[in-house]
Amino acid sequence: QAFSYPGRVVSLSHLSHSQGGDLDTAVTSVLATLIDNTVRFHDVTGKLKASTLQKLELQSSPLDKAQFILAEGERAPEFTPNTGSLEEPEYGATVIVHVEGFETDSSPWILRGPGIATQQTLHIQGLHPEWLKQRKEWNCGFPMGVDLLLVSKSALVALPRTIFIKTEATWVM
């Protein structure tokens, strides 16, 4: 549902919010939904316990080969994900970014693009400002690029590479 309606906050309130000291249940549930033992995965956060990796049958891989990457939104992204190639843009990584939430007490992002009727407003807490700059750089060679999946304890939002984001006065892809 999140990728069908980019920028729309999808509730995960039906999930319990405790995970015994590991990453919260929402992030673990997203990983369990999207990834299996055939997918290349890299945990930039270093927060996933070995027992969680084993339980989810996640295969750690080098960052540049990873199809899915787990990152922390409060930190500026200091990595370069795989963006695919012109022949195979589908190999661009999906970066799962753990954020605080989607309340309206932050500066709005205005989103436009496929899957959004006119425009969508999004508020994000716990996302370092550098993420938008990096997303623009990673997606400048469209159709190559990365998709972002922002996950909080109770919701998630998909931002495919095809979405344009406006903050202040500038649209960026």
N, CA, C and O of each residue as an XYZ file, in Angstrom:
692
protein
N       0.824     -1.190      0.000
C       0.000      0.000      0.000
C       0.871      1.259      0.000
O       0.538      2.233     -0.674
N       1.980      1.254      0.743
C       2.835      2.437      0.829
C       3.430      2.804     -0.527
O       3.472      3.985     -0.874
N       3.890      1.824     -1.300
C       4.469      2.133     -2.604
C       3.398      2.486     -3.632
O       3.695      3.164     -4.616
N       2.161      2.040     -3.425
C       1.061      2.406     -4.328
C       0.639      3.847     -4.132
O       0.153      4.487     -5.065
N       0.819      4.362     -2.929
C       0.443      5.735     -2.592
C       1.638      6.452     -1.977
O       1.670      6.664     -0.765
N       2.618      6.828     -2.793
C       3.832      7.456     -2.260
C       3.513      8.693     -1.424
O       2.625      9.478     -1.756
N       4.254      8.843     -0.343
C       4.089     10.005      0.514
C       2.956      9.908      1.506
O       2.844     10.744      2.402
N       2.115      8.905      1.363
C       1.000      8.721      2.290
C       1.479      7.916      3.495
O       2.142      6.889      3.348
N       1.138      8.394      4.679
C       1.520      7.704      5.904
C       0.607      6.484      6.078
O      -0.615      6.613      6.146
N       1.215      5.320      6.146
C       0.483      4.067      6.315
C       0.666      3.606      7.763
O       1.792      3.411      8.221
N      -0.424      3.440      8.463
C      -0.379      3.083      9.882
C       0.092      1.646     10.082
O      -0.290      0.730      9.353
N       0.928      1.490     11.090
C       1.354      0.165     11.542
C       0.950     -0.014     12.999
O       1.583     -0.762     13.744
N      -0.110      0.681     13.397
C      -0.520      0.688     14.806
C      -0.950     -0.692     15.308
O      -1.015     -0.918     16.516
N      -1.241     -1.608     14.392
C      -1.633     -2.957     14.797
C      -0.458     -3.774     15.327
O      -0.654     -4.857     15.878
N       0.773     -3.258     15.162
C       1.950     -3.961     15.648
C       2.248     -3.579     17.086
O       1.991     -2.447     17.498
N       2.777     -4.497     17.836
C       3.251     -4.199     19.189
C       4.513     -3.353     19.062
O       5.233     -3.469     18.071
N       4.787     -2.512     20.039
C       5.926     -1.601     19.932
C       7.132     -2.000     20.770
O       7.984     -1.157     21.054
N       7.225     -3.236     21.165
C       8.420     -3.635     21.911
C       9.086     -4.803     21.200
O       8.419     -5.669     20.635
N      10.396     -4.812     21.238
C      11.141     -5.869     20.555
C      12.296     -6.343     21.423
O      13.320     -6.789     20.905
N      12.143     -6.251     22.709
C      13.160     -6.793     23.600
C      14.541     -6.195     23.422
O      15.528     -6.930     23.441
N      14.644     -4.894     23.251
C      15.939     -4.246     23.163
C      16.496     -4.157     21.757
O      17.458     -3.421     21.538
N      15.946     -4.862     20.811
C      16.388     -4.794     19.429
C      15.659     -3.635     18.756
O      14.936     -2.899     19.429
N      15.827     -3.456     17.466
C      15.063     -2.440     16.754
C      13.581     -2.677     16.984
O      13.148     -3.805     17.217
N      12.810     -1.602     16.916
C      11.380     -1.754     17.198
C      10.697     -2.706     16.222
O      11.206     -2.988     15.137
N       9.562     -3.178     16.627
C       8.822     -4.186     15.875
C       8.475     -3.734     14.464
O       8.471     -4.553     13.544
N       8.182     -2.446     14.269
C       7.813     -1.966     12.940
C       8.938     -2.195     11.937
O       8.695     -2.706     10.844
N      10.168     -1.823     12.296
C      11.304     -2.010     11.379
C      11.531     -3.494     11.124
O      11.737     -3.903      9.982
N      11.495     -4.298     12.174
C      11.698     -5.732     12.016
C      10.598     -6.345     11.151
O      10.868     -7.220     10.328
N       9.365     -5.887     11.337
C       8.251     -6.399     10.520
C       8.406     -6.022      9.056
O       8.110     -6.829      8.174
N       8.866     -4.808      8.788
C       9.103     -4.384      7.402
C      10.188     -5.252      6.779
O      10.051     -5.699      5.640
N      11.256     -5.489      7.514
C      12.326     -6.355      7.006
C      11.799     -7.754      6.713
O      12.121     -8.340      5.679
N      10.990     -8.289      7.622
C      10.441     -9.637      7.431
C       9.516     -9.692      6.223
O       9.416    -10.727      5.563
N       8.849     -8.599      5.932
C       7.919     -8.556      4.803
C       8.648     -8.453      3.464
O       8.251     -9.095      2.491
N       9.700     -7.655      3.410
C      10.358     -7.351      2.142
C      11.523     -8.257      1.785
O      11.853     -8.405      0.608
N      12.146     -8.860      2.777
C      13.421     -9.529      2.536
C      13.337    -11.004      2.906
O      12.731    -11.384      3.908
N      13.961    -11.818      2.068
C      14.103    -13.237      2.401
C      15.576    -13.614      2.255
O      16.424    -12.746      2.047
N      15.873    -14.890      2.361
C      17.269    -15.321      2.364
C      17.960    -15.228      1.003
O      19.148    -15.535      0.903
N      17.250    -14.815     -0.039
C      17.872    -14.660     -1.349
C      18.260    -13.213     -1.640
O      18.885    -12.933     -2.663
N      17.896    -12.299     -0.756
C      18.099    -10.871     -0.970
C      19.366    -10.408     -0.259
O      19.655    -10.823      0.863
N      20.118     -9.538     -0.938
C      21.328     -8.976     -0.341
C      20.948     -7.784      0.539
O      20.249     -6.873      0.094
N      21.416     -7.798      1.797
C      21.018     -6.820      2.794
C      22.241     -6.279      3.529
O      23.202     -7.006      3.783
N      22.189     -4.981      3.868
C      23.270     -4.391      4.651
C      22.678     -3.501      5.738
O      21.806     -2.675      5.466
N      23.152     -3.671      6.967
C      22.699     -2.881      8.113
C      23.738     -1.814      8.427
O      24.742     -2.093      9.083
N      23.497     -0.583      7.956
C      24.401      0.530      8.224
C      24.351      0.905      9.701
O      25.344      1.385     10.248
N      23.209      0.692     10.354
C      23.041      1.095     11.748
C      23.868      0.242     12.707
O      24.297      0.721     13.757
N      24.088     -1.005     12.347
C      24.776     -1.932     13.234
C      23.946     -2.328     14.439
O      24.471     -2.919     15.383
N      22.638     -2.007     14.422
C      21.773     -2.265     15.571
C      21.074     -3.617     15.539
O      20.574     -4.081     16.564
N      21.035     -4.243     14.391
C      20.363     -5.534     14.328
C      21.208     -6.591     15.025
O      22.392     -6.750     14.731
N      20.599     -7.292     15.930
C      21.288     -8.370     16.634
C      21.479     -9.561     15.707
O      20.710     -9.762     14.766
N      22.506    -10.339     15.983
C      22.754    -11.556     15.204
C      21.547    -12.481     15.250
O      21.236    -13.146     14.262
N      20.863    -12.530     16.394
C      19.688    -13.395     16.521
C      18.548    -12.927     15.607
O      17.799    -13.748     15.077
N      18.420    -11.605     15.423
C      17.391    -11.083     14.514
C      17.744    -11.419     13.073
O      16.882    -11.835     12.299
N      19.011    -11.238     12.714
C      19.457    -11.597     11.364
C      19.174    -13.073     11.086
O      18.705    -13.436     10.007
N      19.464    -13.909     12.069
C      19.237    -15.347     11.904
C      17.748    -15.663     11.821
O      17.325    -16.436     10.962
N      16.963    -15.078     12.696
C      15.520    -15.338     12.708
C      14.876    -14.918     11.381
O      14.001    -15.612     10.864
N      15.312    -13.783     10.838
C      14.750    -13.293      9.573
C      15.451    -13.890      8.354
O      15.062    -13.623      7.217
N      16.488    -14.700      8.596
C      17.280    -15.330      7.534
C      17.868    -14.291      6.592
O      17.901    -14.488      5.377
N      18.334    -13.175      7.167
C      18.921    -12.102      6.367
C      20.380    -12.422      6.065
O      21.139    -12.819      6.949
N      20.752    -12.244      4.823
C      22.120    -12.473      4.386
C      22.823    -11.128      4.274
O      22.502    -10.327      3.396
N      23.779    -10.880      5.160
C      24.539     -9.636      5.089
C      25.379     -9.624      3.831
O      25.916    -10.648      3.407
N      25.483     -8.439      3.240
C      26.243     -8.308      2.011
C      27.011     -6.989      2.056
O      26.688     -6.112      2.856
N      28.026     -6.844      1.200
C      28.717     -5.557      1.126
C      27.723     -4.455      0.720
O      26.780     -4.699     -0.033
N      27.953     -3.265      1.225
C      27.044     -2.151      0.991
C      26.783     -1.902     -0.493
O      25.637     -1.685     -0.886
N      27.817     -1.929     -1.315
C      27.652     -1.614     -2.732
C      26.881     -2.683     -3.504
O      26.473     -2.444     -4.641
N      26.678     -3.843     -2.912
C      25.929     -4.924     -3.556
C      24.529     -5.097     -2.965
O      23.716     -5.848     -3.502
N      24.250     -4.409     -1.870
C      22.995     -4.613     -1.148
C      21.789     -4.115     -1.933
O      21.815     -3.039     -2.529
N      20.735     -4.921     -1.920
C      19.459     -4.542     -2.522
C      18.609     -3.774     -1.526
O      17.803     -2.927     -1.912
N      18.787     -4.068     -0.247
C      18.093     -3.386      0.837
C      19.125     -2.958      1.867
O      20.034     -3.714      2.211
N      18.969     -1.723      2.355
C      19.894     -1.157      3.329
C      19.072     -0.588      4.471
O      18.088      0.117      4.245
N      19.476     -0.892      5.697
C      18.834     -0.317      6.870
C      19.710      0.813      7.391
O      20.901      0.621      7.636
N      19.104      2.014      7.564
C      19.854      3.186      8.012
C      19.070      3.934      9.079
O      17.861      3.755      9.227
N      19.779      4.772      9.815
C      19.193      5.587     10.878
C      18.976      6.996     10.339
O      19.917      7.619      9.846
N      17.745      7.510     10.425
C      17.405      8.807      9.874
C      18.041      9.985     10.578
O      18.270     11.021      9.954
N      18.330      9.855     11.852
C      18.909     10.971     12.599
C      20.346     11.261     12.205
O      20.859     12.346     12.480
N      20.993     10.314     11.571
C      22.378     10.495     11.114
C      22.384     10.810      9.618
O      21.596     10.261      8.848
N      23.283     11.696      9.231
C      23.452     11.974      7.804
C      23.930     10.700      7.113
O      24.759      9.973      7.660
N      23.417     10.427      5.921
C      23.869      9.221      5.215
C      25.311      9.392      4.747
O      25.618     10.289      3.962
N      26.174      8.534      5.231
C      27.590      8.575      4.860
C      27.954      7.322      4.093
O      28.979      6.692      4.356
N      27.115      6.971      3.154
C      27.331      5.782      2.343
C      26.760      6.035      0.967
O      25.974      6.961      0.766
N      27.160      5.208      0.024
C      26.640      5.302     -1.337
C      26.014      3.959     -1.695
O      26.718      2.961     -1.852
N      24.688      3.935     -1.824
C      24.025      2.673     -2.177
C      24.150      2.382     -3.667
O      24.512      3.252     -4.459
N      23.849      1.159     -4.025
C      23.789      0.770     -5.432
C      22.616      1.496     -6.078
O      21.497      1.423     -5.572
N      22.848      2.189     -7.176
C      21.785      2.913     -7.875
C      21.346      2.201     -9.152
O      20.554      2.744     -9.922
N      21.848      1.003     -9.380
C      21.491      0.280    -10.603
C      22.292      0.794    -11.783
O      23.284      1.504    -11.617
N      21.853      0.429    -12.967
C      22.504      0.883    -14.201
C      21.413      1.259    -15.202
O      20.235      0.983    -14.972
N      21.799      1.882    -16.298
C      20.802      2.229    -17.313
C      20.120      0.985    -17.860
O      18.925      1.003    -18.157
N      20.888     -0.105    -17.995
C      20.331     -1.357    -18.496
C      19.467     -2.050    -17.456
O      18.499     -2.727    -17.802
N      19.812     -1.883    -16.174
C      19.104     -2.562    -15.087
C      18.874     -1.612    -13.905
O      19.466     -1.785    -12.839
N      18.003     -0.599    -14.104
C      17.754      0.352    -13.016
C      17.052     -0.287    -11.816
O      17.086      0.258    -10.713
N      16.424     -1.425    -12.029
C      15.716     -2.102    -10.938
C      16.672     -2.619     -9.862
O      16.228     -3.031     -8.790
N      17.971     -2.600    -10.135
C      18.948     -3.024     -9.130
C      19.326     -1.903     -8.171
O      20.170     -2.099     -7.297
N      18.718     -0.737     -8.322
C      18.914      0.332     -7.354
C      18.377     -0.119     -6.001
O      17.329     -0.762     -5.935
N      19.070      0.205     -4.942
C      18.714     -0.263     -3.603
C      17.453      0.412     -3.077
O      17.076      1.501     -3.509
N      16.824     -0.261     -2.144
C      15.767      0.327     -1.321
C      16.391      0.580      0.044
O      16.869     -0.343      0.703
N      16.378      1.843      0.456
C      16.963      2.208      1.747
C      15.828      2.364      2.747
O      14.951      3.212      2.588
N      15.862      1.538      3.772
C      14.861      1.571      4.842
C      15.434      2.462      5.938
O      16.443      2.133      6.562
N      14.776      3.591      6.158
C      15.302      4.602      7.077
C      14.422      4.667      8.315
O      13.224      4.938      8.226
N      15.025      4.417      9.467
C      14.315      4.463     10.737
C      14.201      5.923     11.166
O      15.219      6.579     11.389
N      12.954      6.451     11.288
C      12.699      7.830     11.693
C      11.838      7.853     12.952
O      11.291      6.828     13.359
N      11.723      9.038     13.567
C      10.914      9.169     14.783
C       9.422      9.115     14.500
O       8.684      8.435     15.213
N       8.963      9.821     13.470
C       7.535      9.841     13.188
C       7.163     10.801     12.089
O       8.021     11.330     11.383
N       5.860     11.019     11.952
C       5.317     11.825     10.852
C       4.310     12.855     11.353
O       3.261     13.050     10.740
N       4.626     13.510     12.459
C       3.729     14.511     13.038
C       3.927     15.854     12.338
O       4.924     16.064     11.647
N       2.974     16.752     12.525
C       2.984     18.023     11.793
C       3.837     19.107     12.426
O       3.736     20.264     12.020
N       4.671     18.781     13.404
C       5.503     19.808     14.023
C       6.873     19.957     13.363
O       7.808     20.465     13.983
N       6.994     19.520     12.121
C       8.233     19.687     11.366
C       7.922     20.404     10.058
O       6.761     20.512      9.663
N       8.960     20.891      9.390
C       8.775     21.570      8.109
C       8.183     20.603      7.095
O       8.616     19.454      6.999
N       7.198     21.064      6.343
C       6.552     20.146      5.393
C       7.377     19.916      4.134
O       8.103     20.792      3.664
N       7.241     18.727      3.617
C       7.705     18.404      2.276
C       6.458     18.329      1.416
O       5.449     17.760      1.833
N       6.516     18.893      0.231
C       5.427     18.786     -0.734
C       5.897     17.808     -1.804
O       6.954     17.998     -2.405
N       5.112     16.766     -2.037
C       5.496     15.692     -2.954
C       4.612     15.694     -4.188
O       3.411     15.950     -4.107
N       5.223     15.404     -5.336
C       4.489     15.231     -6.587
C       5.121     14.084     -7.363
O       6.307     13.787     -7.215
N       4.308     13.451     -8.190
C       4.834     12.392     -9.031
C       3.845     11.251     -9.175
O       2.713     11.348     -8.703
N       4.263     10.165     -9.828
C       3.396      9.016    -10.045
C       2.842      8.461     -8.732
O       3.580      8.261     -7.767
N       1.529      8.217     -8.713
C       0.871      7.690     -7.525
C       0.290      8.769     -6.625
O      -0.392      8.466     -5.646
N       0.562     10.035     -6.958
C       0.036     11.167     -6.203
C      -0.842     11.975     -7.143
O      -0.372     12.468     -8.168
N      -2.138     12.115     -6.790
C      -3.100     12.776     -7.685
C      -2.651     14.189     -8.058
O      -2.526     14.491     -9.245
N      -2.409     15.046     -7.098
C      -1.939     16.404     -7.385
C      -0.649     16.651     -6.618
O       0.425     16.774     -7.208
N      -0.765     16.721     -5.298
C       0.415     16.806     -4.447
C       0.077     16.263     -3.072
O      -1.091     16.182     -2.691
N       1.095     15.898     -2.345
C       0.953     15.299     -1.025
C       1.882     16.050     -0.083
O       3.026     16.334     -0.438
N       1.405     16.373      1.108
C       2.237     17.012      2.128
C       2.698     15.955      3.118
O       1.917     15.111      3.558
N       3.982     16.015      3.461
C       4.557     15.048      4.380
C       5.401     15.773      5.415
O       6.183     16.661      5.075
N       5.245     15.399      6.673
C       6.055     15.904      7.777
C       6.836     14.723      8.338
O       6.274     13.648      8.548
N       8.138     14.919      8.582
C       8.985     13.828      9.062
C       9.811     14.311     10.248
O      10.493     15.332     10.162
N       9.749     13.573     11.355
C      10.611     13.841     12.495
C      11.734     12.809     12.510
O      11.534     11.637     12.189
N      12.919     13.279     12.893
C      14.039     12.356     13.039
C      14.720     12.020     11.732
O      15.248     10.920     11.574
N      14.717     12.957     10.786
C      15.404     12.743      9.513
C      16.396     13.886      9.310
O      16.003     15.043      9.162
N      17.657     13.557      9.305
C      18.718     14.544      9.116
C      18.509     15.250      7.772
O      18.171     14.593      6.788
N      18.705     16.580      7.709
C      18.503     17.330      6.459
C      19.354     16.836      5.291
O      18.987     17.027      4.132
N      20.471     16.212      5.585
C      21.363     15.719      4.524
C      20.717     14.614      3.681
O      21.135     14.381      2.547
N      19.696     13.928      4.230
C      19.036     12.855      3.478
C      18.446     13.358      2.165
O      18.545     12.676      1.145
N      17.840     14.531      2.176
C      17.231     15.068      0.954
C      18.297     15.362     -0.093
O      18.109     15.061     -1.272
N      19.415     15.948      0.330
C      20.517     16.229     -0.594
C      21.071     14.936     -1.193
O      21.295     14.847     -2.400
N      21.289     13.933     -0.332
C      21.822     12.660     -0.817
C      20.849     11.966     -1.761
O      21.258     11.404     -2.776
N      19.559     12.005     -1.428
C      18.542     11.403     -2.295
C      18.599     12.031     -3.682
O      18.513     11.329     -4.690
N      18.744     13.342     -3.733
C      18.839     14.054     -5.017
C      20.052     13.567     -5.808
O      19.951     13.320     -7.010
N      21.194     13.429     -5.140
C      22.404     12.951     -5.819
C      22.247     11.513     -6.298
O      22.627     11.182     -7.421
N      21.682     10.655     -5.437
C      21.517      9.251     -5.807
C      20.555      9.083     -6.975
O      20.692      8.139     -7.754
N      19.584      9.982     -7.110
C      18.549      9.837     -8.131
C      18.746     10.749     -9.339
O      17.855     10.846    -10.182
N      19.887     11.413     -9.440
C      20.098     12.364    -10.541
C      20.236     11.678    -11.895
O      20.068     12.337    -12.922
N      20.530     10.405    -11.938
C      20.688      9.676    -13.200
C      19.474      8.843    -13.555
O      19.611      7.743    -14.091
N      18.279      9.357    -13.260
C      17.048      8.608    -13.493
C      17.072      7.969    -14.883
O      17.454      8.633    -15.847
N      16.676      6.704    -15.015
C      15.881      5.872    -14.121
C      16.682      5.187    -13.019
O      16.112      4.476    -12.191
N      18.003      5.397    -13.000
C      18.790      4.833    -11.915
C      18.480      5.598    -10.629
O      18.036      6.745    -10.681
N      18.709      4.977     -9.494
C      18.486      5.661     -8.233
C      18.085      4.697     -7.137
O      18.187      3.479     -7.284
N      17.625      5.271     -6.029
C      17.211      4.475     -4.879
C      15.802      4.873     -4.463
O      15.355      5.994     -4.706
N      15.125      3.942     -3.841
C      13.823      4.196     -3.240
C      14.031      4.266     -1.735
O      14.835      3.521     -1.176
N      13.301      5.168     -1.081
C      13.375      5.269      0.374
C      12.087      4.745      0.983
O      10.997      4.967      0.456
N      12.227      4.057      2.082
C      11.086      3.611      2.876
C      11.347      4.106      4.291
O      12.214      3.587      4.993
N      10.580      5.125      4.703
C      10.744      5.715      6.028
C       9.845      4.967      6.997
O       8.645      4.833      6.754
N      10.416      4.478      8.096
C       9.667      3.652      9.039
C       9.827      4.211     10.446
O      10.941      4.410     10.930
N       8.683      4.460     11.096
C       8.683      4.847     12.509
C       8.105      3.684     13.312
O       7.855      2.612     12.762
N       7.893      3.894     14.610
C       7.334      2.826     15.441
C       5.905      2.470     15.065
O       5.456      1.351     15.313
N       5.178      3.430     14.459
C       3.764      3.163     14.211
C       3.305      3.419     12.778
O       2.113      3.311     12.489
N       4.238      3.759     11.865
C       3.818      4.066     10.493
C       5.002      3.942      9.539
O       6.156      3.844      9.958
N       4.685      3.949      8.249
C       5.720      3.968      7.227
C       5.259      4.792      6.039
O       4.063      4.981      5.816
N       6.231      5.278      5.282
C       5.986      6.085      4.093
C       6.983      5.651      3.027
O       8.173      5.516      3.310
N       6.509      5.431      1.805
C       7.387      5.105      0.683
C       7.657      6.358     -0.135
O       6.752      7.143     -0.417
N       8.918      6.529     -0.510
C       9.330      7.614     -1.401
C      10.133      7.010     -2.550
O      11.363      6.975     -2.506
N       9.427      6.533     -3.584
C      10.135      5.986     -4.742
C      10.998      7.061     -5.411
O      10.794      8.255     -5.194
N      11.941      6.634     -6.208
C      12.855      7.571     -6.889
C      12.129      8.495     -7.856
O      12.683      9.519     -8.256
N      10.896      8.155     -8.241
C      10.133      8.945     -9.212
C       9.429     10.150     -8.591
O       8.833     10.948     -9.314
N       9.486     10.295     -7.281
C       8.771     11.363     -6.590
C       9.639     12.615     -6.503
O      10.822     12.549     -6.171
N       9.025     13.753     -6.807
C       9.673     15.051     -6.659
C       9.291     15.623     -5.300
O       8.140     15.531     -4.875
N      10.266     16.212     -4.627
C      10.054     16.760     -3.291
C      10.385     18.243     -3.298
O      11.425     18.661     -3.807
N       9.482     19.032     -2.722
C       9.713     20.466     -2.602
C       9.819     20.819     -1.123
O       8.930     20.512     -0.329
N      10.909     21.462     -0.773
C      11.067     22.058      0.547
C      11.503     23.488      0.269
O      12.311     23.734     -0.626
N      10.978     24.410      1.022
C      11.260     25.817      0.781
C      10.807     26.164     -0.631
O       9.604     26.271     -0.870
N      11.736     26.344     -1.583
C      11.332     26.797     -2.911
C      11.869     25.933     -4.051
O      11.782     26.340     -5.209
N      12.412     24.778     -3.765
C      13.071     24.000     -4.802
C      12.477     22.597     -4.914
O      12.284     21.917     -3.906
N      12.191     22.170     -6.136
C      11.757     20.796     -6.382
C      12.995     19.951     -6.634
O      13.883     20.349     -7.388
N      13.052     18.785     -6.002
C      14.138     17.841     -6.255
C      13.560     16.459     -6.472
O      12.514     16.126     -5.915
N      14.226     15.659     -7.271
C      13.763     14.293     -7.518
C      14.348     13.381     -6.503
O      14.085     12.179     -6.529
